[in-house]
Amino acid sequence: MEAEPLLMEDGGLNLKRHDNSPTLQKRSDPFVRMFLVNIQEVLLGTKLSILFSAIPVAIVADQRNYGRAWVFALSLIGLTPLAERVSFLTEQIAFYTNPTVGGILNATCGNVTELVISLLALIHHKVDVVKYSLLGSILSNLLLVLGTALFCGGIANPSKEQKFDTRQTGMNSVLLLLGLLCHLLPLMLKLSGTPTEFVAAGELQLSRVSCVVMLVGYIVYLLFQLWTHRQLFEDEEQGEDDDGESISNEKQGPVIGFWSACFWLVLMTGIIAPLSEYVVTSIEVASDAWGLSVSFISVILLPIVGNAAEHAGAIIFAFKNKLDISIGLALGSATQIALFIPLSVLMSWIMGVDMDLDLNLLETSCLALTILVTAFTLQDGTSHYLKGVVLVLCYFVMGACFYVFRGPIPNIKL
């Protein structure tokens, strides 16, 4: 009969007798374990964790004025693991939500590094950096990320062609063509012989109208993917691979809690902001110090950092013969960026910065050729390593083009 009150006291109704007992210590153990698990999974759960050391070095270099080129390089290195971890944390949060909310989270947080860089570049009135970093992200996803995934998938499965569902690729290709059309029209207007005094105002007005159209297309895309035709994407995720094993059964559950993931996501985004600030403010100095054009740094280097998560994920799934997921990662990210550009134009309008959709002839041609090459590569629903090699080689050729390009990037007059 005396055991019951003792148990009740141990249960927490009366702690006076147990102030010196290990009960309180035991109660704190779950929090300690949760903290250690968070550190293990978030900070040490990636092979890029060693690059986190570049973050404090970049901050110290900025505070001590060691050289803006060094600050730029260290910031780029530090942004690489942060971009990968933001994608990981977004996936962890999505485990606790329904598919619709999870899809919206992936759509908004998957490219957070590029979005932060673009926003800060707009604040500093560096419209050229905004345009070319977003353009470079599209080229990187469609050629480098997708090409590497197709190549790795073909190497891992050399004796057969990999197959994928063309419904999703066709939808993304149409949306990318819509974005290309909206970029072509301002350029065509400038080359059409319109009097010079009307070109600038006409390009700006046409760009803003096109941006509204592209945002409508993006909203319809979200409704299509997350509501009206959600079963198409669920069928892909829950389908069986060639060995008859369900892909959905291989998905692991969350490794950290919901609120822990939210806390780390906010913390990572807060760290991305100052590093992106360093990148934006020191890009011209790095260009002069390294002998590279601002266009090459914006189109090639910045997107490689921002697409680290998509690159790693696409390769992993391609090795596992899950090409639908790899293609979805690359094409989905490129489509989101292509349809985010109009939001940047409208944000610049609100901020009083004149930004249009004209990328000039060279950049627009690269965008058009990239979309066409990707669409032709994926049109038949099959893949092998040769297709991946061709896409990667196209990316290297375009990178070489921007490397030798020394023409001035047009500055918007404020």
N, C-alpha and C positions, 0 to 999 in steps of 0.2 A: 504493500500500500504506500510505502514511502518513495517508491521508485517513480510514481507518476509525477508528483510535484518536482522531483529532481529533473525529470525529462522536460517538464514544462519550463523550468528555470533555464535549462540548457537551450530550450527553443526560443528564448528571448523574452519571456514574460517577466522575468526578474533576473537582472544581471548583477545585482549587488554582490552575490557570493562568488561571481566568476570574473571579477575584474582582473584577477591575477592568473586566470586560466588561459589556455591557448585558444579559447573560442573566438575572440576578436581577431586574433592573428589568422585563424582559419577562414574567417569571413572575408578578410582582405586578400586572401590567396587568389580567389577567382579574378579579382581586378588586376592583380599583378600578372597572373597568367594571361589574361586578356591583353594587357599592355605588351607583354613579351611576344605573344602571338602576332599582334599587329605589327610590331617592329620586324619580326621574322618574315611575315608575308608581304608587307608593303615595301619596306626598305631593302630587305635582303632577299626578297623573292624573285629577283630578276638578275640575269647575268650582267646587266648594265649597271648594277648597284655601285660598282667601283667608280663610275663617272659622277656619282653624287659629290665626290670630293672636289670637283671643279666649281661647285656652287659657292662655297665660302671663299675660295681663292679668287673667283671673279669679283665678289663683293669687296674683298680687301684690295684687289688691284684697282677697282674703281675709286675707292676711298683714298688710296695712296697715290692715285694718278700715275700708275706704272706704265701706262700706254694704252690708248683706246683700241689698238689692234689686238692686243692681248686680252683686253676685256671682252671684245667681240668674240674671239676664238673660245675663251673659257665659258662664255655665256652659251654659245652654241653647244659645247660639250655638255654643259649642265642641263640644257633643255632636252637633250636626247632621252635620258632615263625618266625625266618628268613627264614627257609626252607618252611614253610607254605605260607609266604607272597610272596616269589619268584614265587611259583606256581600261586598264585592269580594274580600277575603282568603279568606273561606270558599269562594268559588267557585274561587279559585286552588288551594287545597288539594284541593278535590273533583276537579280535573283529574287528580291523581295517585292517586286511589283508584277503587274500583269503584263502580257506581251505588248500591249499598246503603249503603256507608260515606258516600258523598257526600250521599245523602239524609238520613242521620242528622245529618251536620254542618250541613246547611242547616236542619234542624229545630231543632237546639240552639243554633246561633250566630246565626241570622237575627234573633232578637229579643233579643240580648244586652243592649242598652241598657235595655229595659224590665225585664229580669230583674235586672240589677244594681240599678236604682233600687228595685225591689220588695224585694230582699233587704236593702238598706240601710235602707229604710223600716221593715221588720220589726224590724231591729236597734234602731232608734230608737223602736219601739212605735207607729209611725204607721200603724195599720191602715187608716185612711181613705184615705191616699195610695196604698197598695197596691191596694185595691179599685178606686178610681176611675181610677187610671192604667191598670190592666189593662182595665177597662171601656172607657175612652176609646180604647185601642188597637184593640179590636174594632170600635167605632163608626167609627174613622178608616179602618181597612182596608176595611170593608164599604161605607161610604158615600163617603168622600172619595177614597181611593185607587182603588177599583173604579169609582166614578162618573166620576172624571177620565179613567181609562183608556178607558171606554166612550165618553165624549164625544170624546176625541182620536181614537180609532179611527173613530168615525162621521164626524168632520170630515175625516179623511184619506181616507176612502172614501165620499164623499157619494152616489154613484150606486147603491149596493147595500148590502144588509144583510150585516153580518158574521156568520159562523156559528162556533159552537164546540161542543165535545163536552160533552153534559150529564151524562155518567157521573161525572166528577169533581165537578161542581157539586152533583149530587144527593147524593153521598157526604158532602161537606163540610156541606151543609145539614142532613143528618140528625144529624151530630155536633154542630153548633151548636144544634140543637133539644134534644139531650140535655143540653148545658150549660145551656140556658135552663130546662129542667125542673128541674134541680138548684138553680138560683137561685130559681125560683118557689116551690118547696116550703117553704123557711124563711119566706118572706114570707106564704104562705098559712097556715102554722101560726100566725104572729103575729096574723093577721087573722081567725082561725077562732073566736075567743072563748075560747081556752084561758086558764085563770087565769094572771095575770101572773107569779106565782112559779115557774111551770113553763115559761114561754116561753123565757127566756134559756138555761136548761140544755137544753131540747128543741131549740132552734135550733142550738146548738153540737153536740150529738150527731148530729142529722140532717145537719148540714153535713159532719161528718167521715165519716159513712157514705157520703154522696153523693160526697165527694171520692175515696174508694176506688173507687167505681163508675166515676167519670169517668176515673181513672187506668187502670183496666182497659180502658175504651173507647179511651184514647189508645194503650195498648200494642197493642191489636188493630188500631187505625188504622195504626200503624207497620208491623205485620206484613202488613197488607193492601196498603199502598202499596209497601213495599220488598221483599216476598218473594212472597206468594201470588198477587197480582194486579199484579205489577210490569209486566207486558207492557202493561197499559192505559195506564200513564203513559209508557212507552217509545214506544208507538205515537203518542202525542200529540207527543212531542219530536221524533220522527223522521219525522213525517208531512210531506206536501207542502202547500205553500200554493197559493193560486189560480193562481199563475204556473207551477206545476209545479216549483218549486225546492225542494230538500230543506232543511228547517230545520237539520238536523244538519250539513249541509255548510257552513253559514254560521258555525257555532260556531268561535270562535278557540281556539287552544291557550293554555296558560299563558304569562304574560309574565314571571313571576318563579319562582324555584325553590321546591321544597317546604319546605325548612328556612327559607328566607327568609320565606315566607308565614307559617309557624308563629311565627317570631320577631316579625314585625310584628303578628300577631294578638294575641300575649301582650302586646306593648308597648301596642297600642291599648286592650286591655281594662284594662290597668293604669292608663292615663290616664282611661278612662271612670269608674273607681271613685272617685277623688277628686272629679271633677266631679259625679258623681251624689250624692256625699256633700254637696257644696255645695247642690245642688238640694233635697235632702231636708231639710236643716237650716235652709234659708232660705225655704222656700215660704210659711210663715205671714207672715213679714216682707214678702215681695213682695206677698202678698195684701192686706195692710193698706196698703202704699205705693201700689199701683196701683188700689186700689178694686175688685179682682176677688175673687170667692169662691175658696176653696181647691178647691172642686169644679170650677169652670170651668178653673182652671189645670191640675188633675190630669186632667180628662176631655178637654180640648181642646188645651192647649199642649204638655204633655209627650208625648202620642202623636204629634203632628205631627213633633216632633223625632225620636222613635224610629223612625218609619215613613218617614223620608226616602229610604232605599234602596229600599223596596218601591214608593214613589210614583214615583220616577224610573224604575225598571225597568219597572213596569207601563205607564207612558206610552210609553216607547221601543218596547216590543213591540207596543203597540196601534197606533202609527203604522206599524209594519211589517206590519200585518194578521195578527199572531200573537196573536189574542185568547185562545187557550187558555192561553198562557204568562202573559199579564197576569192573567187570572182566577185561574190557579193561584197566582200570587204573592199576590194579595190575600186570596183565600179560605183558602189554606194558612196564611198568617200569622195570620189571625183564628182559625182552628181551633186552631192551636198555642197561642195565647194563652188561648183559652177553656178548653182542657184543661190549661193550666199553672196556672190559678187554684187547682184543688184541691191541687196541689203546694205552693203558698204556704200554704194552710190547714194542711197537714200539717207544713210547716216551722215555722209559728208554734206549732203544738201541741208540737213538740219543744223550741222555745225558751221555752215557758211563756207564750206570748201567746195570748189567746183571740180567734180570728178565725173568723167564720162566713161563710156565702155570702149572707147577707141584704144586698141592695143598697138596700133601701127601695123604696117604690112608684114614685117618679119614675124612678129609675135602672133599675129592672127593666122598667118599661114602655118606656123608650127602647131597652133591649136587645131586648125582644120585638118591638117594631115594626121595628127595624132588620133583624133576622133574617127576619121575614116579608116585608118590602119587597124585600130582596135575593133571597129565594127566588122570589117572584113575578116579579121582573125577569128572572131567568135561567132560568125554567122551560121556555121554548120553544126554547132553543138558538140564538136570533138576537139581534142587537144593532144599535142605531143611536144617534145622538148624543142623541136625546130621552131614552132610558133613563138615559144618563149624567147629563144635566141634572137629572132627577128625583132621582137618588141624591144628587148634590151639594147640591141645594136642601134635601133632607131633613136633611143634615148641618148646613147653616147654620141651619135652624130649631131643631134640637136644641142647637146651640151657643148660639143666642140664649136658649133656655130655661135653660141652665145659667148664662148670663151674668146674667140677671135673678133667678135663684134665690139667695136670701140666707138660706135656712134653715140651721140648724146641721147639720154632719155629725156623726153620732153617734160618740162616742169609746168605745172598748172599755175597760171597767174592768179594770185589772190587779190 
